Amino acid sequence: MGAVTETKRLQFVDMVKGIAILCVVSVHLVAPSLFRSGIDHIMEIMLAAFFFFSGYFYRPGKKKIGENLKARAKALLIPFFKYSLFFWGVGTLYLVSSGGAPINEALCCLRNFYGGCIWNRTIQNWFGWEYYSLGKRYFFLADFWFLIAMMLASIVFFIIVDRVIYSRLRTLIAVAALFAVTGILRGFAIDLPYNLQLVPFWTAFMLLGALAGNFCLFEIEALQGKKEWLFGLIALAGGVAIALVFPANSNIFRGSFAENEVLSMLLSIVASILGVWGLGILCKKIEAKGIRVKELAWLGSHSLLIYLYHMFFAWIISIITGFSVMYPEEPDVKTLLLSILMTVACFTLCILRYVLGDIITGKLSKNPAAWGKVRTVVCAVVLGAIALGSAFMGYRSAELGPKAELELNKKIHAADLDGLFTANDVKDTIYVTGHQNPDTDAVCSSILCANLLTALGHDATPVVLGNLNNETKYVLEQAGIDEPEVLDSAAGKYFFLVDHSDYLQSAEGMDTATILGVVDHHGIGDISTANQVIYDAKPLGSTGTVLWLQYRDYGLTVDRDMARLIISAIMSETQNLTTSSVTEADQQAVKTLQKTAGILETEEYWNEMFKASVSHEGASNEDILHNDWKQYEAGDVKYSISVAECFDEDEVKEMAGRMKKVLPDSLAADGVDYAYAEVYASHDDVSVCYIVPADKGSEDAFRKAFGEKAEFDGNYFIMNTVISRDGELVPELTKVFEEQAQEQEQE
């Protein structure tokens, strides 16, 4: 297979890479966050350019495969180890000197990074640790992942070209096969480590680059002159248009696809090929016209160094100022200015390195050897200055910066908890449980709270008070967490209660247990204690949100599994953030934890949760009634509310009929005076809600509570919107029953 014959650097290629690295850097800044959806898609074209031209210059037979791999390892692996180790060392000096992290955790972070980054971006390595043990303070290390992935793609590329491919046709077949492998991996959701997902796709674009060099793709005789300008513009515009109009191709070069996996991949391939081809033709025409673009070409020839400096300055600004200038959640003027400063510093340092390098290496001296020694000394002084500066900034921030206030806040919260356990002489296991007939919020909150207590040095374990529903089982399966054990009796044990504070909803024997804490998002129940207790109840959409805030107060990092539980609890309790009980805190929790949880498409995840939750296959009417069943007490009566979710209106009507059959018998069986079942469907454009009363008394009480808001058809109350059990049904019914009790007392 032929190849391009140029032996010197091609300026038009460096121009393309220069444009590409500018786009990559710009996407990391605050300004594009206001219109990131468009920028992200266009950047995929720019990423394709690096892999495309990596194969463009390959010449089969000139070097043996071992020599090629050695050269590629020198270009990719040496920077990987050199820069990541240097950045880690500077970060450790700063964090240890500022009290932000003990040295043993910093060493674990380094071990986990080098052990885990080879396999996936989340850095979950063979030892089961995560680099998130130090939170985002070491996040910059993750951005070296692509060097390992590129090395793996290069290995596959050299093997295919040197050992298998001897013709253009076979190259095209190999490209199609690699794209097919990518489609199979993504289309069938085969769970491979992150970097391995990218290898076939990146390799295919390297092979396309090799073909482009063979076909002289950027020198088409039929398109010489003005036609070539026009064709380049049309190709580039076409690629950009596909990227913008069909956002399904977003992030394909970074391993994530939209709902239609195969179509998404095909769109991205077409957009990237057209974009790179058009941009290459235009840059080649600019070069041919003699237009001065040396600066742009220089950026392209030093793209890797620019990226590394860019990441370094972003991290330095982040840990010292506390402002995230890369993918900031809430863009403002200050972060915008810092991001601009970071970029200017990045390019300035890169330029100075080579300007000073020309002087120091002896290009302006008659004694290169002597200047070589000077260069070594200067580099050592610069590195030493950076290290000492990092340590100095660490000590200063420990005394003066906001970090000290944050650390003080963490210590106060932890001391409160330690004091509680000491005062109650807690020596046994602390059990954390939600209410009876546990829903997703109750189960996830139990696990979250137990994990928080364990992280703070206490022996805690989550338990449940009944079988889990299908939605909760799905959530735990996706998070890779085992189902908690079912608790038989609470008598004589230590407890933290989550998502409830009533004896009726709690475990048998709770009145003889020692309750140490309550974490809830409902009103105050009837549970009382003689001992001191931590009571944290907030008017939020989910108990999971309350626990997210606690993790922040205690200074604990939320890892992937816990992040998935928090998001799942919130989405389940608020019906994907659609109920009236949703607060700003709920929305921010989901938004903040998406990347950590690996749930980039919350709508898609919610749909899978929803499918699991509405599945009632094989369940009896009694099972469905008690699947999500809660008992309450108000005035002198007891009442229950069961909730059943369905897929559409027809299923809601059918389920309401089934509940109508079993509700009357449940009054005596469950020992309640009134009983209701809320049956609803709420997704996309479907919003149906039926309230099924058990008898005439339940019907009259509900009519008194909601009046004209509910239409009664003779069997069910038809609501005009889906209502929250704890946020709307319980408060209104409780008011009715308490007024009823007062009237009876007056009589």
Secondary structure as GFF3:
##gff-version 3
##sequence-region A 1 747
A	DSSP	alpha_helix	11	27	.	.	.	ID=ss1
A	DSSP	three_ten_helix	31	35	.	.	.	ID=ss2
A	DSSP	alpha_helix	36	56	.	.	.	ID=ss3
A	DSSP	alpha_helix	65	98	.	.	.	ID=ss4
A	DSSP	alpha_helix	103	116	.	.	.	ID=ss5
A	DSSP	three_ten_helix	131	144	.	.	.	ID=ss6
A	DSSP	alpha_helix	145	159	.	.	.	ID=ss7
A	DSSP	pi_helix	160	164	.	.	.	ID=ss8
A	DSSP	alpha_helix	168	187	.	.	.	ID=ss9
A	DSSP	alpha_helix	194	215	.	.	.	ID=ss10
A	DSSP	three_ten_helix	221	223	.	.	.	ID=ss11
A	DSSP	alpha_helix	226	245	.	.	.	ID=ss12
A	DSSP	three_ten_helix	247	249	.	.	.	ID=ss13
A	DSSP	three_ten_helix	252	254	.	.	.	ID=ss14
A	DSSP	alpha_helix	261	288	.	.	.	ID=ss15
A	DSSP	alpha_helix	294	301	.	.	.	ID=ss16
A	DSSP	alpha_helix	303	321	.	.	.	ID=ss17
A	DSSP	alpha_helix	333	360	.	.	.	ID=ss18
A	DSSP	alpha_helix	368	400	.	.	.	ID=ss19
A	DSSP	alpha_helix	402	423	.	.	.	ID=ss20
A	DSSP	beta_strand	430	436	.	.	.	ID=ss21
A	DSSP	alpha_helix	440	455	.	.	.	ID=ss22
A	DSSP	beta_strand	460	465	.	.	.	ID=ss23
A	DSSP	alpha_helix	470	479	.	.	.	ID=ss24
A	DSSP	beta_strand	485	486	.	.	.	ID=ss25
A	DSSP	beta_strand	494	498	.	.	.	ID=ss26
A	DSSP	three_ten_helix	510	512	.	.	.	ID=ss27
A	DSSP	beta_strand	514	520	.	.	.	ID=ss28
A	DSSP	beta_strand	534	537	.	.	.	ID=ss29
A	DSSP	alpha_helix	543	553	.	.	.	ID=ss30
A	DSSP	alpha_helix	560	573	.	.	.	ID=ss31
A	DSSP	alpha_helix	584	597	.	.	.	ID=ss32
A	DSSP	alpha_helix	602	613	.	.	.	ID=ss33
A	DSSP	alpha_helix	621	627	.	.	.	ID=ss34
A	DSSP	beta_strand	629	634	.	.	.	ID=ss35
A	DSSP	beta_strand	637	645	.	.	.	ID=ss36
A	DSSP	alpha_helix	649	670	.	.	.	ID=ss37
A	DSSP	beta_strand	674	683	.	.	.	ID=ss38
A	DSSP	beta_strand	686	693	.	.	.	ID=ss39
A	DSSP	alpha_helix	696	706	.	.	.	ID=ss40
A	DSSP	three_ten_helix	707	709	.	.	.	ID=ss41
A	DSSP	beta_strand	710	712	.	.	.	ID=ss42
A	DSSP	beta_strand	717	719	.	.	.	ID=ss43
A	DSSP	pi_helix	725	729	.	.	.	ID=ss44
A	DSSP	alpha_helix	730	746	.	.	.	ID=ss45
###
